[in-house]
Amino acid sequence: MSRPNPAAADRIPANAQNRYEVTRADLPLSCPMPGMSLWNSHPKVYLPIEDENGESVCPYCGAHYVLKN
């Protein structure tokens, strides 16, 4: 019998989406992001996103991050 994990209830599933909108409050940007469940994800990598187009793609999972202004 497995027990529910209440701490996992508020986590974002890692690699569940292909596009994430982030804000300056999320910087420095990493994939997976701090609020994501890490057990089934890849190693943490920091992504540059503050260039002229405000977008970045994770080299591990292909997640596309867009910086909202």
C-alpha positions in Angstrom: 0.0 0.0 0.0 1.5 3.3 -1.0 1.1 6.5 1.0 0.3 9.8 -0.7 3.0 12.3 -0.7 1.5 15.7 0.2 4.8 17.5 -0.6 4.5 16.3 -4.2 1.0 17.6 -4.7 2.2 21.2 -5.3 5.0 20.3 -7.7 5.0 20.9 -11.4 5.6 17.7 -13.3 9.1 17.9 -15.0 9.1 17.6 -18.8 5.3 17.6 -18.8 5.0 20.5 -21.2 7.0 21.6 -24.2 6.6 25.4 -23.7 6.9 27.3 -20.4 6.4 31.0 -19.9 8.7 32.4 -17.3 9.2 35.9 -15.7 12.3 37.7 -14.4 11.4 36.3 -10.9 12.3 32.9 -12.3 15.9 33.9 -13.2 18.4 32.5 -13.3 16.6 30.0 -15.4 17.3 26.3 -15.0 15.7 23.2 -16.4 14.2 21.5 -14.6 12.9 24.6 -12.7 13.0 24.6 -8.9 9.2 23.8 -8.5 9.4 20.7 -10.7 9.5 17.1 -9.6 13.0 15.9 -10.3 12.9 12.2 -9.8 12.2 11.4 -13.5 14.0 14.3 -15.1 17.5 15.1 -16.4 20.5 16.8 -14.7 19.9 20.5 -13.9 21.2 22.9 -16.6 21.2 26.7 -16.5 19.8 28.3 -19.6 20.5 31.8 -21.0 17.3 33.6 -21.8 18.0 37.3 -21.5 19.1 37.8 -25.1 17.2 39.8 -27.8 14.4 37.3 -28.3 13.9 36.2 -24.7 13.7 32.5 -25.5 15.7 29.4 -24.7 15.5 25.7 -25.4 16.8 23.0 -23.0 19.4 20.8 -24.7 18.3 17.7 -22.7 14.5 17.6 -23.0 13.8 20.3 -25.7 11.5 22.3 -23.4 11.0 25.8 -24.8 11.2 28.7 -22.4 9.8 32.2 -23.2 10.5 35.2 -21.0 7.4 37.3 -20.4 7.8 41.0 -19.9 
